[in-house]
Amino acid sequence: VEDVPDVFFEMMQDIVEHPEQNQSLSELSGKYHLHNTYISNKFKSLFGISPMRLHNEIVIEYIKNELLRNTEQSIAKLANMLNFPDASALTHFFTSRVGCSPTEYRRRISNGSQI
């Protein structure tokens, strides 16, 4: 098993704890003073997932949890919390990965349906 350099633990923690910070590889590169290709390749070899894919999966789970936790919260407010340009951008992001809109997801789950 490969030793994980501290900087990659920090990067992982940053991605997991701050889903609202939509950090690109170039932003991670600047923040951690490493080349973006190195970050992408090393992160994937260490954790089995690219930093951007991990971020997207964390954001999807965050959205799902928020949709169920706060059923009165608008999609626009959720989009604002996660720094999406607008509700439509969040809806497109969510729908392309989950297969239904956030509103439909919330409705199906509250009705006990499978997604």
C-alpha positions as a Markdown table, in Angstrom:
| # | Residue | x | y | z |
|---|---|---|---|---|
| 1 | Val | 0.0 | 0.0 | 0.0 |
| 2 | Glu | 1.3 | 3.4 | -1.0 |
| 3 | Asp | 1.9 | 6.0 | 1.6 |
| 4 | Val | -0.4 | 8.9 | 1.2 |
| 5 | Pro | 1.4 | 12.3 | 1.3 |
| 6 | Asp | -0.2 | 14.8 | 3.8 |
| 7 | Val | -1.0 | 17.2 | 1.0 |
| 8 | Phe | -3.4 | 14.6 | -0.5 |
| 9 | Phe | -5.1 | 13.9 | 2.8 |
| 10 | Glu | -5.6 | 17.7 | 3.1 |
| 11 | Met | -7.0 | 17.8 | -0.5 |
| 12 | Met | -9.4 | 15.0 | 0.2 |
| 13 | Gln | -10.5 | 16.6 | 3.5 |
| 14 | Asp | -11.0 | 19.9 | 1.7 |
| 15 | Ile | -13.2 | 18.3 | -1.0 |
| 16 | Val | -15.3 | 16.3 | 1.4 |
| 17 | Glu | -15.8 | 19.1 | 4.0 |
| 18 | His | -16.5 | 21.9 | 1.5 |
| 19 | Pro | -18.8 | 20.8 | -1.2 |
| 20 | Glu | -19.8 | 24.4 | -1.8 |
| 21 | Gln | -16.3 | 25.1 | -3.0 |
| 22 | Asn | -16.4 | 24.0 | -6.6 |
| 23 | Gln | -12.6 | 23.8 | -7.0 |
| 24 | Ser | -11.2 | 23.0 | -10.5 |
| 25 | Leu | -8.0 | 21.2 | -11.0 |
| 26 | Ser | -6.3 | 24.4 | -11.7 |
| 27 | Glu | -7.6 | 25.9 | -8.5 |
| 28 | Leu | -6.3 | 22.9 | -6.5 |
| 29 | Ser | -3.0 | 23.2 | -8.4 |
| 30 | Gly | -2.6 | 26.8 | -7.2 |
| 31 | Lys | -3.8 | 26.1 | -3.7 |
| 32 | Tyr | -1.5 | 23.1 | -3.2 |
| 33 | His | 1.4 | 24.2 | -5.5 |
| 34 | Leu | 1.3 | 21.0 | -7.5 |
| 35 | His | 0.8 | 20.5 | -11.3 |
| 36 | Asn | -2.9 | 19.7 | -12.1 |
| 37 | Thr | -2.0 | 16.6 | -14.1 |
| 38 | Tyr | 0.1 | 15.3 | -11.1 |
| 39 | Ile | -2.8 | 16.0 | -8.7 |
| 40 | Ser | -5.3 | 14.2 | -10.9 |
| 41 | Asn | -3.1 | 11.1 | -11.5 |
| 42 | Lys | -1.7 | 10.8 | -8.0 |
| 43 | Phe | -5.1 | 11.4 | -6.3 |
| 44 | Lys | -6.7 | 8.7 | -8.5 |
| 45 | Ser | -3.9 | 6.3 | -7.8 |
| 46 | Leu | -4.2 | 6.9 | -4.0 |
| 47 | Phe | -7.9 | 7.0 | -3.6 |
| 48 | Gly | -9.3 | 5.2 | -6.8 |
| 49 | Ile | -11.2 | 8.3 | -7.9 |
| 50 | Ser | -10.3 | 11.6 | -9.4 |
| 51 | Pro | -10.7 | 14.7 | -7.3 |
| 52 | Met | -13.4 | 16.2 | -9.6 |
| 53 | Arg | -15.4 | 13.0 | -9.6 |
| 54 | Leu | -15.2 | 12.8 | -5.8 |
| 55 | His | -16.3 | 16.4 | -5.6 |
| 56 | Asn | -19.3 | 15.7 | -7.9 |
| 57 | Glu | -20.3 | 12.6 | -5.9 |
| 58 | Ile | -20.0 | 14.6 | -2.6 |
| 59 | Val | -22.2 | 17.4 | -4.1 |
| 60 | Ile | -24.8 | 14.9 | -5.3 |
| 61 | Glu | -25.0 | 13.3 | -1.8 |
| 62 | Tyr | -25.2 | 16.7 | -0.2 |
| 63 | Ile | -28.1 | 17.7 | -2.5 |
| 64 | Lys | -29.9 | 14.5 | -1.8 |
| 65 | Asn | -29.6 | 14.9 | 1.9 |
| 66 | Glu | -30.7 | 18.5 | 1.8 |
| 67 | Leu | -33.7 | 17.7 | -0.4 |
| 68 | Leu | -34.9 | 15.2 | 2.2 |
| 69 | Arg | -33.8 | 17.1 | 5.3 |
| 70 | Asn | -35.4 | 20.4 | 4.4 |
| 71 | Thr | -38.4 | 19.6 | 2.2 |
| 72 | Glu | -39.4 | 23.3 | 2.1 |
| 73 | Gln | -36.1 | 24.5 | 0.9 |
| 74 | Ser | -36.2 | 25.8 | -2.7 |
| 75 | Ile | -33.9 | 24.5 | -5.4 |
| 76 | Ala | -32.7 | 28.1 | -6.0 |
| 77 | Lys | -31.6 | 28.4 | -2.3 |
| 78 | Leu | -29.8 | 25.1 | -2.5 |
| 79 | Ala | -28.1 | 26.2 | -5.7 |
| 80 | Asn | -27.0 | 29.4 | -4.0 |
| 81 | Met | -25.6 | 27.5 | -1.0 |
| 82 | Leu | -23.5 | 25.3 | -3.3 |
| 83 | Asn | -22.4 | 28.2 | -5.6 |
| 84 | Phe | -24.2 | 27.1 | -8.7 |
| 85 | Pro | -25.0 | 30.0 | -11.0 |
| 86 | Asp | -28.8 | 29.3 | -10.6 |
| 87 | Ala | -31.4 | 26.6 | -9.9 |
| 88 | Ser | -31.4 | 25.5 | -13.5 |
| 89 | Ala | -27.6 | 24.7 | -13.4 |
| 90 | Leu | -28.1 | 22.7 | -10.2 |
| 91 | Thr | -31.1 | 20.9 | -11.8 |
| 92 | His | -29.1 | 20.0 | -14.9 |
| 93 | Phe | -26.1 | 18.8 | -12.8 |
| 94 | Phe | -28.3 | 16.7 | -10.6 |
| 95 | Thr | -30.5 | 15.3 | -13.4 |
| 96 | Ser | -27.6 | 14.3 | -15.5 |
| 97 | Arg | -26.1 | 12.2 | -12.7 |
| 98 | Val | -29.2 | 10.9 | -10.8 |
| 99 | Gly | -31.6 | 10.5 | -13.7 |
| 100 | Cys | -34.4 | 12.7 | -12.4 |
| 101 | Ser | -34.7 | 16.3 | -11.3 |
| 102 | Pro | -34.2 | 17.3 | -7.7 |
| 103 | Thr | -37.9 | 18.1 | -7.3 |
| 104 | Glu | -38.8 | 14.6 | -8.8 |
| 105 | Tyr | -36.2 | 13.0 | -6.5 |
| 106 | Arg | -37.8 | 14.7 | -3.4 |
| 107 | Arg | -41.3 | 13.6 | -4.5 |
| 108 | Arg | -40.3 | 10.0 | -5.2 |
| 109 | Ile | -38.5 | 9.6 | -1.9 |
| 110 | Ser | -41.3 | 11.2 | 0.1 |
| 111 | Asn | -43.7 | 8.7 | -1.6 |
| 112 | Gly | -41.5 | 5.8 | -0.8 |
| 113 | Ser | -40.6 | 5.1 | -4.5 |
| 114 | Gln | -37.2 | 3.8 | -5.7 |
| 115 | Ile | -34.9 | 6.0 | -7.6 |
